[in-house]
Structures are given as C-alpha cells and as structure tokens.
Amino acid sequence: MFRRHKITVIGSGATGATTAHMLALKELGDVVLVDIQEGIPQGKALDMWESGPIEGFSLKVVGTNDYALTEGSDVIVVTAGMPRKEGMSRNDLLKVNAEVVHNVVAAAAKVSPEAVLVVLTNPADVMAYVAQKASGFPHHRVMGQAGVLDSARFRTFLADALKISPKDVSAFVMGGHGDDMVPLVRYSYAGGIPVEKLLPKDTLDQIVQRTRTGGGEVLSLMKVSAYYAPASSLAEMVKAVLLDERRILPVISYLNGEYGETDIYVGVPAIVGGNGIEKVIEVDFTPEEEAAFKKSVASVRGPLSMLDLTKSS
C-alpha cells in the first residue's frame, strides 16, 4: 500500500513557515509544523492547508506544540532558534541555539528514529554537529543546509553579471556557512563554459565577496534574516532525500578523513539521496583553494570547541 511521506518542520518563524508552504506546494508529503508558541504553528498550518484547493495540492498541513504528532516522519527540518539580527554574527547565536537545537532534535528523533535530519539553524555547521549528538543518528542521516543557499546566491550573481539565465550557471560553495566560505570560481560554468573565460577577474572577485556576505546584505536591508532562498534550499534538499534523487549538492556533511579533516560538519559537495548523505565527493584544490578551505574549517572548529557536547540523548 502506498504511504505518503511525512515531513516535520521545527520552528514556525518566517523560514520554517515558508519552508512548510514550499514543501506543500511541491507535494512532497504531509507536513507537520512544530513550535513552542501556542496557536502560531496551528494557525499558520491551517492557513497553508486552506490554500490547497487553489494551489492544487491534496496533502495535509498541520501545526502542533506536541512532538507526538510528528511520529514516523521521514525527514525532520530544523529551523528553530534565535534568528540573526542586524549587527550580529552567526556565531553570536551559538550557545542559545545549541540548547534549542539539542532539545528539539532529541524530542523529534525519539518519535522518528529512522528520519533524515536537515538543519538550518545558525551557526549551521556547528548546529548540524549538535543535532547529530542529540539524535544519536548515524552521521549520514544528519546534514546541514548552507551550501545550496550560498551556491544559489553565487549562481544568481554570476548570471546577473553575464546577463543570462541562472538555469545555465553551475557553481558551488564549500566550507563553513560564514564569511570564510569558499565560492569556487574554477569549478563554475555558464552553459558549460568556464566563467573565468567570460568575466574579468575583478568582477569575479567582487561576486565572490558578495556571495560571502550575501546573508548579511539581506539582513541589512530587511533587518531580519533571509527566508525565501533558505526555504527554497531546504525544499530542494528534502526533495532529494524523499525522491532518492541522488543529487550532487553542496551540503554540510560529516567529514571522517575526507579533505584531511575529521570529526567536523562542514559544507562539501555530496551525493544526497534516500539515505541522506550517500557519499562525500572530494574535489582537487589549488594551493590557494586548499588554504581557503582550511581557514573556513578552522572558523567552524573554533565555535564548536566552545560548546559542551558531552550530553546526548
């Protein structure tokens, strides 16, 4: 008998609610929106569900404060936590969000022990590590969202500079989700043509820098963190898992020797499918790219070392 997929989205703020709506629009499965605020997830979920007859989806969207309703989820998306505000770095959120992520993941994992976890909460690389510890899931079933978003920004800016459709731009970003992220120009193409052949170096350097501060640019304008592009990125990752697409996506993955790094979650290209991270893909670096990647990894290890991760579920 056919069973519809079930997706839990933890956190009903702007990102969580937008993600839940995008998942419903894509008809990826029934969606459960969870939050500690009474009435908010219920109201937002009801509003989304009532758009079904217009948008043409027949699945269910429900909101709750009770993790019992999330039982048997195939994917758990974590957006809960304090959002970044103007003037704050992602690491300013470290300790408060580590506690939030630990608590919500432990509760959700208890009733959905076979799920794949996708973590958005900032600082995302560190929170993926926290989520794995809290859930006790194998590393391949815990991943973080950052590279898909950062790469989308990179592709957008490249396409704009080239005056072409972003559909024809392929590019990706590695490393931690912060100002030391590594947009790889050498692996970026427009219609199969290296962008280095199409744009001058100074333009590419400006695009790389804008990509690194892309989240901050949105934050400075709206005074709150971005949520449309992050939600789209989460939906793409969830789709890759639920449909076992085996997509090559830049995601926050656990490294156990790859790229010479161990016991760390950081953004790298990986095959994403029904089991979560199917395989981490290692690309060749120039000495400059390797140095930039190592610097970015170090920017993740620093905050991680500040947390007490001895507690686990």
Long-range contacts (C-beta under 8 A, 24 or more apart in sequence): 4-29, 4-30, 4-59, 5-29, 5-30, 5-74, 5-75, 5-242, 6-30, 6-32, 6-70, 6-72, 6-73, 6-74, 7-31, 7-32, 7-73, 7-74, 7-75, 7-76, 7-77, 7-238, 7-242, 8-32, 8-34, 8-70, 8-73, 8-75, 8-76, 8-77, 8-108, 8-112, 8-115, 9-33, 9-34, 9-77, 9-79, 10-34, 10-35, 10-76, 10-77, 10-78, 10-79, 10-80, 10-104, 10-105, 10-108, 11-35, 11-78, 11-79, 11-80, 11-81, 11-104, 11-121, 12-37, 12-40, 12-41, 12-44, 12-45, 12-63, 13-79, 13-80, 13-83, 13-227, 14-83, 14-224, 14-225, 14-227, 15-79, 15-83, 15-120, 15-225, 15-227, 15-230, 15-231, 15-234, 16-77, 16-79, 16-80, 17-44, 17-48, 18-227, 18-228, 18-231, 19-77, 19-79, 19-230, 19-231, 19-234, 19-235, 20-44, 20-45, 20-48, 20-61, 21-48, 21-51, 21-231, 22-231, 22-232, 22-234, 22-235, 23-235, 23-238, 24-48, 24-49, 24-51, 24-52, 24-55, 24-57, 24-59, 24-61, 25-55, 25-57, 26-235, 26-239, 27-57, 27-58, 27-59, 28-235, 28-238, 28-239, 28-242, 28-243, 29-59, 29-74, 29-75, 29-242, 30-59, 30-60, 30-61, 30-62, 31-59, 31-60, 31-61, 31-62, 32-62, 32-63, 32-64, 32-69, 32-70, 32-73, 33-61, 33-62, 33-63, 33-64, 34-63, 34-64, 34-65, 34-67, 34-69, 34-70, 34-104, 34-108, 35-63, 35-65, 35-80, 36-65, 37-65, 38-65, 41-65, 67-107, 67-108, 67-110, 67-111, 68-111, 70-108, 70-111, 70-112, 71-111, 71-112, 72-111, 72-112, 73-108, 73-111, 73-112, 73-115, 74-112, 74-114, 74-115, 74-116, 74-241, 74-242, 75-115, 75-116, 75-117, 75-118, 75-238, 75-241, 75-242, 76-105, 76-108, 76-109, 76-112, 76-115, 76-116, 76-117, 76-118, 77-118, 77-120, 77-234, 77-238, 78-104, 78-105, 78-108, 78-117, 78-118, 78-119, 78-120, 78-121, 78-127, 78-131, 79-120, 79-121, 79-234, 80-104, 80-121, 81-121, 81-122, 81-127, 83-122, 83-224, 83-225, 84-122, 84-215, 84-219, 84-225, 85-219, 85-223, 85-224, 86-219, 86-220, 86-223, 89-178, 90-122, 90-123, 90-124, 90-177, 90-178, 90-215, 91-123, 91-178, 91-303, 93-121, 93-122, 93-123, 94-123, 94-126, 94-303, 94-306, 94-307, 95-306, 95-307, 97-121, 97-122, 97-123, 97-127, 98-126, 98-127, 98-130, 98-307, 101-127, 101-130, 101-131, 101-134, 102-130, 102-131, 102-133, 102-134, 102-311, 103-134, 105-130, 105-131, 105-134, 105-135, 105-313, 106-134, 106-135, 106-313, 108-135, 109-134, 109-135, 109-136, 109-137, 109-313, 110-313, 115-141, 116-141, 116-142, 116-143, 116-241, 116-275, 116-276, 117-141, 117-142, 117-143, 118-143, 118-144, 118-145, 118-234, 118-237, 118-238, 118-241, 119-143, 119-144, 119-145, 119-252, 120-144, 120-145, 120-230, 120-234, 122-177, 122-225, 123-176, 123-177, 123-178, 123-300, 123-303, 124-177, 124-252, 125-176, 125-177, 125-252, 125-264, 125-265, 125-266, 125-267, 125-300, 125-304, 126-265, 126-300, 126-303, 126-304, 126-307, 128-252, 128-254, 128-265, 129-264, 129-265, 129-304, 129-309, 130-307, 130-309, 132-254, 132-265, 133-309, 133-311, 133-312, 134-312, 134-313, 135-313, 136-312, 136-313, 139-254, 139-256, 139-277, 140-254, 140-275, 140-276, 140-277, 140-278, 141-275, 141-276, 141-277, 142-254, 142-265, 142-276, 143-237, 143-251, 143-252, 143-253, 143-270, 143-272, 143-276, 143-277, 144-177, 144-251, 144-252, 144-253, 144-265, 144-267, 145-230, 145-233, 145-234, 145-237, 145-251, 145-252, 146-176, 146-177, 146-181, 146-251, 146-252, 146-267, 147-172, 147-173, 147-174, 147-177, 147-249, 147-250, 147-251, 147-252, 147-267, 147-268, 147-269, 148-233, 148-236, 148-237, 148-249, 148-250, 148-251, 149-177, 149-229, 149-230, 149-233, 150-177, 150-181, 150-183, 150-211, 150-214, 150-250, 150-267, 151-183, 151-250, 152-229, 152-232, 152-233, 153-210, 153-211, 153-214, 153-229, 154-183, 154-188, 154-207, 154-208, 154-211, 157-207, 157-210, 157-211, 158-188, 158-190, 158-195, 158-199, 158-207, 159-190, 161-199, 161-203, 161-207, 162-190, 162-195, 162-198, 162-199, 164-190, 164-191, 169-195, 171-195, 172-250, 172-269, 173-211, 173-250, 173-267, 174-250, 174-266, 174-267, 174-268, 174-269, 174-293, 174-296, 175-266, 175-267, 175-292, 175-293, 175-296, 175-297, 175-299, 176-266, 176-267, 176-296, 176-297, 176-299, 176-300, 177-252, 177-267, 178-296, 178-299, 178-300, 179-212, 179-213, 180-212, 180-292, 180-295, 180-296, 180-299, 181-211, 181-212, 181-267, 181-296, 182-289, 182-292, 182-293, 182-296, 183-207, 183-208, 183-211, 183-212, 184-283, 184-289, 186-286, 186-289, 187-283, 237-272, 240-272, 240-273, 241-272, 241-273, 241-274, 241-276, 242-274, 244-273, 244-274, 245-272, 245-273, 246-271, 246-272, 246-273, 246-278, 247-271, 247-272, 247-273, 248-272, 248-281, 251-277, 253-277, 253-280, 255-280, 258-282, 259-293, 259-297, 261-297, 264-297, 264-300, 264-301, 264-304, 265-300, 266-296, 266-297, 266-300
